[in-house]
Amino acid sequence: MIKRIKRFIVALRSSEQRLTDSLKTRKRSAFERFPIIFTLLGSFGLVAIFYGFEKLIDSSEFLSSSPWLLLVMGILLLVFTGSLYDRLS
């Protein structure tokens, strides 16, 4: 009985590994087959995020009227996240 269970577990792990390998090759091949499409979609997403942030800042009267304050806030935020990253790693 125990031998059957062990054989079943080995067979299950083997089939899991084959399925995982099969999915990895399909995933890689999609990026390799259509690199231009993925590059364009990624670029569009990045530009859309930047444009959204720009419009969000422009809609705020406080931030759009004082660009120097916005610059200082951005630098302080980068310094804070950088020091937080150093402390966590």
N, C-alpha and C positions, 0 to 999 in steps of 0.2 A: 504494500500500500504506500509506504513512504517513498519507494523507488519510483512509483508512478507519479507521485506528486512532484518529485524532483525532476523527472523527465518533462512533465508538463510545464514546470517553471522555466526550464532551459529552453523548451520550444517556444514558450511565450516571449521570453527575452530575445530569442533569435528573430522571431517574426516582428517584434517591435523594432529591432535594429534595422531590419530590411525596410520596413515602412518609413522609418526616419531617414535612412539613406535615400530612398526614392523621392521623398518630399524635398530633401535638400537639393538634389539635382534638378528637380523641376523649378525650384525657387531660383537657383543660380541661373538656369537657362533663360528664364523670363527676363532677368536683368541683362544678361548677355545678348539676348536676341533683339531687344529693343532699347539700346542705351540712349538714343536720342530722345525717345518719348519720355523715359524716366528723368533724363536731365532737364527737359523742358518743363515737365510737371513739377519737379523739385524747385526749379528756378522760379516758376510762377508762384508757387506756394510761399517761397521766401519773400519775393517782391510784394505779394499781397499782404503778408504780415507787416512788412515795413510801412507800406502805404496805409494800412489800418492804424498803426501806431501814430503815423504822421497826422492823419485825420482826427484821431482821438485827442492828440495834443493841441491841434488847431481849434478844436471845439471848446477847449478849456480856456477861458479868458485869462486866467491867472498865468498859465504856462505859456500861452502864445504871446503875451505882452512882455515877458521877461526871459529872453533866450539865455542870458548869462546865468540866471538862476537854474534854468533847465539843464544847462551844461554842467554846473556844479553838482546838481542832484544826480546826474548821470555818472559823473566821475566818482562821487561818494558811494553810489550804489555798486559800481564796479569794484571799488576798493573793499567794500564790505563783503561782497560775495567772494572775492579772491581770498580775503583773510579767513572767511568761514570755510572755504574749500581747503585751505592749508591746515586748519585746525581739525577738520574731519578726516583728513587722510594721513 
